[in-house]
């Protein structure tokens, strides 16, 4: 029997069988049945994942395991493993292990549950959850229970004849299984239960040391031993304020920082148990790090648990992270495939990642959401686009079939098989641009007033349609000798002194640096907001009055999303800068640029600039994009993957391209290649 392992080579997850390496591309279904397994095996899959639990699955995708104190039932887990191995004996398997408290445990531990400050019956479960109560990650009793549950699970796996087929485990929990605090994606305000209050007080003692320092930080008399979570009204933020004020609302900021630390420490602790107990060296991963996507849930961004990702990036017992394709805009004609993970940061910290495609194909007739396709051609196009994103960025791939029917049409299975075989020869392509995020910036956003809820995902989608590959990276992880031609700093409104120094250090290597929004205007911890002129180096002035930000670019095309900025930011003089867009309401420049210390620096008042407007900025900086026209592009080591938003794609190239599937050749004329396409069609093109 061959030995199977999950390994990381040059930051890329791979499956090894007796020393031979293959791409970590996995077929995934909650409950793999023999028919589904036969289809996936026929398509060539040899790596699989399924839903499981070591205690209780909040969404019922696996049967309860922890029946009572000391009583465990692993029969369903064993049956699912045996179904896989009966069809593919040398399969590599990564179970998705959900960790949640069983209802019987909740009844026995009322002081250890998540609290919302409202009765349970007014906080109903969401996303199909089977229980309205859940243990708090702050509860020491629950952490102890999970430690025992995981020890039992690892011991059970190690006792089975197929133990070495379990090459890793993906830890799941919380709202949507992705370590969001329970209720945080549903507009609720966790966690104010008894365990949480005790934990918050202990965290304050560790952070400030004594009551005097706490009182100084909060600007009022306060005691670590009696501090209470701030009210829902204060946590929500003032509707009239664009930012959470780190000075006036320091207790709110502290509480949200502590909330973010909870899932991080819980996941880290769970990973340490698996690592220390496993005899087979299984790798450990988690759904975490959605720094670009959780802006869709402004409350979840601030207190869902995302903003302590650094502690997981540096955790020695976590090997990989996973995230689905962005839900922001999956449409084939206007959207693009965007990852939620900060891929640049994973690489810096030596972690690997998995990209999950859960795009609903045309065979799923009962779900019109999440980018569902209407035809076989559309299904094949979106799968090609998803696969290209994983290949081009060096991520593993999970094809998630939520119902067991997404991919059961023969033509779809054939394409999945071809994509998997091709992935064995693919290599990642270095991104030319980076969207830079910073946790201290994200925690300052007040979400709704200026529609920052979708700023990052939509920005990434438009950049994905420019012809230049972008990745997301944390500010702290950008190398001083930045490898990027373009750096984009979206909504860097709170810029603390340390962040300002980091921005100055890393941006000088880029050819174009772009800032969006009311840069540097949010209150900082020391009370000195640097302002947009200091952060960008551009001659920008500010008036504290609201202005509409809808604009037109130099071609007269309308830009923006129809909302207002709380501050009037504009160039001091039109003659000192190049103007990229003007406000519709008053013709004042709303996007401008000029050279600063040898780098073209641009500023955009809105957070939305479409792909064509971005390419004009690239031209100003002398950066040639591959594409003109309306399409999403992903660079691959041997060519491109393009998804057309119109009729045809025009590429900048002196070389011909060949369609990887049909063999059709597209020649270069005068430095341009025209590729005929239907709207929404994806083509994989090899350079000839």
N, C-alpha and C positions, 0 to 999 in steps of 0.2 A: 504494500500500500504506500503510495507516494506521500511525502510530507508536504503539508500545505501551510503557508504562512502569509500574513499581511505584513508588508514591509514598506518603508519609505525610501525611495531612491531620488536624490536631488530634489527633495520636496514634493515628490509625486507618489501617491499610494499605488502599490503594485501587489499582485498576487504571485507568490513564488511556489512552484511545485518542483521539488527536487532540484532546486537551483535555477530552474527556467522561469523567466519572468513574463507576466502577461498583464494587461491593463486591469485595474480594479473597477470593472464595470459589472454592476450587480442588478439582477432582477429582483424586485421586491413586491410582496403582497402581504396583507395582514395575516392571511391564513392560506398558505400554499397547499392547494389540493392536487391530486395526481394529474388531473387534466391540465391544469395550469402549468405544473412542472414539466409535463411532456412537451407542451408548446414552447416553453422557454428553453428547454434543453435542445429542442429541434432547431431553435434559432441560434444555438451555440453558447448559451450562458452556462458558466460553471461556477458562478459565485451568486449567492442568494442572501436575502434578509427577510425576516418576518417579525410580526409583533409578538411580544412576550411580556412577562412581568415576574418580578421576584416577590410581589405582595398582592397588589390590586391594580387593575388597569382602569383608569378613570373613564375611558371612552369605550370600554367593553370589547376592545380588539383582541383581547386574550382573556381566558377564564381566570377567575381569582385563584391564586396559589396559596396565600397565607390564610388558611381557614379559621385558625384559632391559635392561641399561644402554643408554639411548638409543633403545630400541625401544618404540614405542607403537602401540596398535591402538584407534582411535576408532570402528570400524565399528558396534558395537552402539549407542553413544551417538547417532551420526548416524541410524541406522535408527529409533530411538525418537523422535527429534525429527521425522523425516520422516513417521512414522505419525501423529503429532499434527497436524502442519501440513497433511497431505493431507486431513484431515477438517475442521479449523478453521484456515484459513490465517492469520487474525489472532490466533491464540492467544497468550496470555501464559504463559510456562513458567518454572518454578523447579525445576531439577534438585536432587535430594538427593544431594550429592556425598560419598560415603564415602571416608575416608582411612585406609588401613591398609597395613601392610607385606606385600609378597608373600612367600611361603615361600622363594623363591630368595634374596631380600634377607636374610631372617632367617638362612639358612644361611651367608651370607657375612659376617654381622656378629654373631657370638655374644655379644660384649661390649656390644651395644646393645639387648638385649632386656629386656622386663619380667621381673623376678625375684620369686618368692614365697618364697624360702628353702627350697623343696622341689623335688625333681626334676620336670621337665616332665610325666613320665608320671603323676604324682600330682596334677597340676593340669589336668585335662582341659578342653577348651573347653566353653562353655555356650551356651545359646540357639541351638543349631545352627551354631555357628562352624565354619568350614572349616579353621582352623589353630590348633594348640595353642600357638603362639608368636606374639608381637607385639613390634614395636619399642617401646622406652620413649620417652615424650614428653620425657624428660630428655636423650635422645641428640642431640648436636649433628649427628651424621652423618644421623640420621633427619630432623631438622628441615631440614637442607640438602636432602635428597632430596625432601621434601614441597614445599619452595619451588620446586624445579625442576619437579616434577609439576604443580603448580598453574600455573606460568608456561606450561607446554606446553598445559594444558587451556584457559586463557584465550586463548592464541594460536590454538588450533584453533577455538574458538567464534567468535572475531573474524574468522576467515578464511572462514566459511560465509555463504551468502546469507541465512540466517535468524538471523544473530547478534543482531539487535535484538529477536527474539522471546524471547530468554533474558533476562528482566527481573531475575532475581536468582538466587542460589544459596544452598541450605541446606547448611552444612557439618556433616558427620556423622562419628562415630568412636567408638571405645571400646566397652565393653559396651553392648549394645542400641542402638548408634548414637548414644547420647545423652551422650557425653563423660564417662561413668563410667569410672574406671580399670578396665582389664581384670581381671576376677576379683572386683571389689569387690561386685558384686551376687550373687555365688555363695559368699560366706563365705570367700573367699581374702584374702590380705593383701599386695597389691602396695604399693610397688614397691621391691625390695631388690636389683635387678640392679646391675651394675658402673656403668653410666651414671648410675643413680639415686643411688648412693652418692657419686659424684663431684659430681653436681648438688646434693645435699643439703649437702655440705661447702662448696661455693661460696656457697650461700644463707646458711649460718650465718656465713660471713665477711662477707657483705654486711650481714647483720642486726646482728651484734654487733661487728664491726670487729676484735676481737682475742680471744685465748684467755682473757685475764683477765675480760673482760665475759661471755664464754660460760660460764666456770666459775662466776661469780657468779650468773648466771641459773639454771644447772642445779643449783647447790648442791653441786657436786663438781668435782674437777679434770677439765677437758675441753679438747680442742684442736680447732679447726675443721678442720685438715688430716687428722685421724685419726678424727673422729667416725663412729660406725656407726649405722645405723638401729636403733631399739629392737626388742626381741624381739616375736614374735607374742603371747606371753603378756601382756606389758606393754601392747601396743597394744590388746588385746582388752578390757582393763580388769578390775579385780578383781570377781568375782561379788558380793562382799558390799558393794561401794561403789556408791552411786547415781550418782556423778559421776567424771569424769576430773579429777584434782586438778592445777590449773595450776601449783602450787608444787612438789609432790613429783614430778610427772610432766611437768616442763617440756620435757624432750627429746621425749616422746611428742607433746605438743601442738605443738611446733615441727615435728616430722616430718610430722604431719598437715596443718599449715598449709602446709608446703612442697608436699606432695602436691596440695593443692587449688590451689595456684598453677600447677601444671604444665599441666593442661588449659586453664586460663584463658589462660595465656601462649601456649600452642600454637594455640588457636583464634584469639586476637588476632593472632598472627603470620600465620596462614593468611589471615585476613580482609584484612590489610594487603597481602598479595601480590595478591589478587584486585582490590582497590580500585586499586592502583597500576598494574596491567597492563591492566585492562579499558578498551576504547575506547568502550564503550556505556553506561557508568555503571550497570552492574548492581548491585543492592542485595545485601548479604551478611547472612545470618542463621545461627543455630545453635540446636541443642537445648541449652538451658542454663537454669539458674536454678530448679531444682526445690526451692526452699527449704521448700515445704509438703509435698511428697510423698516425698522421700528418707528421711523418718523411717520409712518402711516397710522400708528397708534400713539398719539402724542402723550397720553397718560402712561402707556406702557413704556415709552422711551424714558420718561423720567423715573418711573418706579417699577418697571416691569422686570428689571434685573439685568439689563443689557450693559450698563455703564461701568461694570467692574470686570470687563473682559481681559484686561491686562493680567490680572491674577491667574486667569486660566491659560493665557498664552504662555506664561512662564511656569506653569505647573508641571512638575517632572512626571506625573502619572497620567497626563492626558496626551495622546498621540495625534488625534485628528479631530476636526470639527466638520459639521455638515449643515447645509441649509438648502431649502428649495429654491428654485428659480423665482425671481421677484414676481410678485402678484400685481405690480403697479400697472403694467400695460403689456399684455402678452399678444395682443393683436398682431397678426402677420403683416398688415399693411402699414401700421403706424408705430408698432412697438419694437421691442428688441429683447433678447435674452440678457438679463442682468443678474449677477450673483449678489446675494446678501452679505457674504463674508468679506472681510477686509483681506483679500488675497495677498496683498503686499506684506501685511503684518504676519500672516501665517508663514510666509517664506522667511522673513527676518528671524522668526523665533523657532524655525526648524520644525514646524507643524505641517501636516498635510490636510487636505480638505476633500470633501465630497459634494458634488453638485447634484441635487435631486430634481428630476423632471417628473412632476405630477400633473402635467398638462393633460386635460381631458380630451380624448380623441373623439372622432366622429361617431364611434360605435356607442358612446354613452348618451343615450337619448333623454335621460332624466335630469341632466345637469347642464344648464346653459352658461355656467360661470367659469371663472378661472381660466379663461382663454380657450374654452372648448372649441374644437374645430367642427366644420360642417361637412367636409368631404374627405375622401381618402387622400386626395392630392394635398389638402391642407394639413392633414395629420402627418404625412411624410415630410412636408416642408418644416413643420414645427419641430419634429424629432431631429431632423438634420441640423436645424439651428441650435437646438439644445446640446446636441452631441458636439458640435463645433465649439461651443463655448467651453465645455469641459476639456476638450482636447487642447484648445488654444491657450488655456490658462493653467494646465497641469493639474486639474482636479480629477479625482475619481468620479464615477458616475453611478447614480442610483436611478433606475427606471421604476418608479413607484406606480403600481397598478392597484389603486385603492379598492376597486370592486372585483378584480380578477378578470376584467373584460376589456380594459383599455386597449390592449395590444393583440387581441385574439384574431384579427383579420389576417389572412395569410400574407398579403402584400406588406402590411405593417411589420409582421414578424420577420419577413425577408429583409426589410430595410434595417431593422434593429440588428439582425445578424451581420449584415454588411458593415454597419457602423462599428460594431464591436470588433470585427476583424481588422478594420482599418485603424482603429484606435491603437492597436499594437505597434504601429509604425509612426504614430503621431508624436510630436514633441511640442512642448509649450513655446509660445512666442513672447518675448519680453514686451511689456506694455510701454508705449511711448508717452502715456500720460497717466496722471494719478489724481483722484479726487481725495482730498485730505480731510479726515475727520478727527475730532478731538472731543473726549468725553466731557471736559469742562465747558465746551461750547454747547454740546448737545443738551446738557442738563439745564442750561440757561433758557432754552426755548420754551416759550409759553404756548406752544402748539397752535391753537386755533386762530388767534387774532390776525396773523399775517399769512395764514395758510402754509406754514412751514411743514405741515403734516405730510405733504407729498413732494417737498422740494428735492430731497436727495434722490429718491428713486426716479423721478421724472428727469432730473438733470443727467443721471447716468444713462437713461434711455436715449436722450438726445445725443449725448456724447457717443453712444454706441452706433449712431447713425451718421457719424462724421467721416468715417474711413480711417480713424486712428483708434487703436485699442487703448482703453483706460482700465485701471484697477483702483480699488479703494485701499487706502492705507491710513493707519493712525499717524497723527502728527509726530508722536514720540518715536515712531519707527522709520520715518523718512531719513535715508542716509544723508549725511552732510554733503557727500559727493553724490548728489541726486542723479540717478540715471534717466530721469524723465525729461522730455522736451517740454511738456506742459504740466503745470501744477495748478489745480483748481481748489480754492479754499471757499467752500460754500457756507454762507451765513456765519462767518467768524465774527460774531457780534460781541461775545465776551472773550476778550483776549487778555489773559493774565500776563504779568511780566515774563514768566518762564516761557509761555507760549509765544510771546512776541520775539524773544531771543531765538527760539527754535525756528520760527518762520524766517527771520532774517538770515539764519545760518544755512537753511536748506534751499531757499528759492533762487539764490544767485546762480545756480548751475543750470536752471531751466532757460529755455528760450522765450517762453511765454508763461506768465503767472497771472491768474485771474482770481479776483475776489468778487463775491456777490453779497448784496444786501447792505445793511446798516453796519458796516465793518467797524468793530472796535468801539461801539457806542454803549453796550450793556455795562452795568455797574460791575466792578471787579472787587476782589476781596480787600485790596488796599485802598479802594475808593477812587482810584485814578484810571478812568477809562481812556485809553490812548487816542481813540478817535480814528476816523478813516484815513486822514492824511498821513498820520504816523505809521499806521499798519501797512498801507499800500505804497506810500511814497508818491502818490498822486495829489495834485492840488484840489482836494475836495473840501467843501465847507458844508456845515450842517445847520439847519433851522428846525427847531422842535415843533413842526406843524405837519399834519397829515397831507399826503399827496397821492393821487392815483398813479400807478406805475405802468399802466398799459402804454405801449410804445410802438414806434415803427422803426425799422432798420433803414440802412442807407438805400435799400432797393424799394422802400415804401411798403414792405410787408409788415403786417401787424404782429406784434409780439406781446406776450404777457397773458395773464389769466384773470384779469378783471378784478383786482383788489387794490387796497391802499397800503402805503407805507406809513408808519407812525411818525417818521422823520423825513424831512426834505433834505436829501443829500444830493449835491450837484457839484460840477467843477466850478472852481472860483472864476474861471474865464474860459469861454469856448476856444479861444485862440491858443491856449496853453496845451491843449490835448487834441487828439484825433477823436472824432465822434462816431460811435458805432450804432447808436440808436437815440431817438428823442421821444420824450413823453408826448402822448397824443393831446393831453389837456392843455399844455402850455409851451410846447416845443423846446423845453429845457432838456439838455443832454441827460439821458438815463443810462448810457453806457459809453465809456470813453477809454482811451489808452494813450500811453506814450512810453518812450524808452526811459528806464531808470537804471543807472549803473550797468548799462549794456544789456539789460533784459527788458523785453516788452511787457509792461504791466497793464492789465486791463481791470476795469471795475464795471459791474452791472448792478443796477439798483434792484431789479427783479431777480428771482432765482431761476427764472425760465428764459432760456435762449434756445431757439430751435437749431437743428443741425446746420442749416445753411448759414445762419448767423455766426455759429461757432467757427465754421470754415473760413469765413471772412476774417475773423481774428487770427486764425492760423496763418492766413496769407500775409497779414500785416507783420507777423513774426518770422516769415520766410519758412514756414513749416508746410510741406506738401502733404495733403491728404490723398489717400488712394482713390477716393470716390468723389464723383459729382452726381447730384441727383438725389432721389428719394429712396434710400435703402438702408438696411442694417448690415453691418460688415463685421466679420471676425477674421483676423489674420491667422493662418495656419502655417506650419513650417514649409509646406510645399505649395501654398497658394492662399485661397480665400474661400470663405463661405459667405454668400450674399443672399439676403432676403429682400426682394424688391417691394417698394411701396407704390410703384407705378408700373408703367409699361416699358421695361428695359432698364438696364444698369450700365452706366458709363464709368470705366475705370482708367486711372492714369497709369500707363505701363508701356514700355517699349517691347515687351515680350508678349507672345500669344498665350492664351489660356485654353485649357481643355476641360470640358465637363467630365467630372470623375465617374459619372454613371453612364452617360450616353456616348461619350467619346467625341462629341461635337467640338470642333476647333473654332476659336474666336481670335482672329488676327489683329495685330496692332496697326493702326493707321495714324500717322502724325502724332504718335505718343499716347493714343487713346484706344481703348478696347471697348466696343459696344457689345453687350450681352443681351439678347432678346429674352424677356421674361414676362410672365403673367403677373398681375398684381398679387402680392402675397406669396409668390413662388420662391423657394429656396434652392440655390444651386451651389454645389461644391465645385470649385474651379481650381485646377492644378496649373501652375506655371509650366509652360512648355520649355 
